[in-house]
Amino acid sequence: MNSRENVRELTGLSIPKGESESSNFEIGFVVEDVNETISGLREQGVKVLVEPITKPWGQTIAYVSDPDGNYIEICS
């Protein structure tokens, strides 16, 4: 499995299958409380792509997008 497939499986996000000329990328921010951060971002009108979920290894993650459509991971 290549890294794009891994990302699709782990996040449930739509990741292009091949090399892309787009400028889309992902950046991640580690926060103390993912649920609280997502709640605050939602109140500010940020589009939530993946609601907070706890992975089997104990990390909580969520995804939002910026105005250009780039993925932003909010994680513990």
C-alpha positions in Angstrom: 0.0 0.0 0.0 1.4 3.4 -0.9 1.4 6.4 1.3 -1.6 8.0 -0.4 -3.7 4.9 0.2 -2.5 4.9 3.8 -3.7 8.5 4.3 -7.0 7.7 2.6 -7.5 4.7 4.9 -6.5 6.5 8.1 -8.4 9.8 7.5 -11.3 8.9 5.2 -10.5 12.0 3.2 -10.4 12.2 -0.6 -6.8 12.1 -1.5 -5.8 12.1 -5.2 -4.6 8.8 -6.6 -1.6 10.0 -8.6 0.9 12.7 -8.8 -0.9 16.0 -8.5 0.0 19.4 -9.9 -2.2 21.0 -7.2 -0.9 23.0 -4.3 -3.0 21.1 -1.8 -1.1 19.8 1.2 -1.8 18.8 4.8 -0.5 20.4 7.9 -1.1 19.2 11.5 -1.4 20.9 14.8 -1.1 19.2 18.1 -3.5 20.6 20.7 -4.4 19.8 24.3 -8.1 19.2 23.6 -9.2 18.3 20.1 -12.9 18.4 20.8 -12.7 21.9 22.3 -10.5 23.1 19.4 -12.9 21.8 16.8 -15.8 23.3 18.6 -14.1 26.7 18.6 -13.2 26.4 14.9 -16.7 25.4 14.0 -18.1 28.5 15.8 -15.8 30.6 13.7 -17.2 29.1 10.5 -14.3 26.7 9.7 -15.5 23.7 7.7 -15.0 20.4 9.6 -14.2 17.5 7.3 -13.7 14.8 9.9 -15.2 15.0 13.4 -12.9 14.1 16.3 -12.2 10.4 16.5 -9.9 8.4 18.7 -7.6 6.0 16.9 -6.8 2.5 18.3 -3.4 3.8 19.4 -5.1 6.5 21.6 -4.6 9.6 19.5 -7.6 11.8 18.8 -7.7 13.4 15.4 -10.0 15.6 13.4 -9.7 17.4 10.0 -10.7 20.8 8.9 -10.0 22.7 5.7 -8.6 26.2 5.0 -10.2 28.6 2.5 -8.0 27.1 -0.3 -9.2 23.5 0.5 -6.0 22.3 2.2 -6.4 19.7 4.9 -5.5 20.6 8.4 -5.2 17.9 11.0 -6.0 18.8 14.6 -4.6 16.1 16.8 -3.7 15.2 20.4 
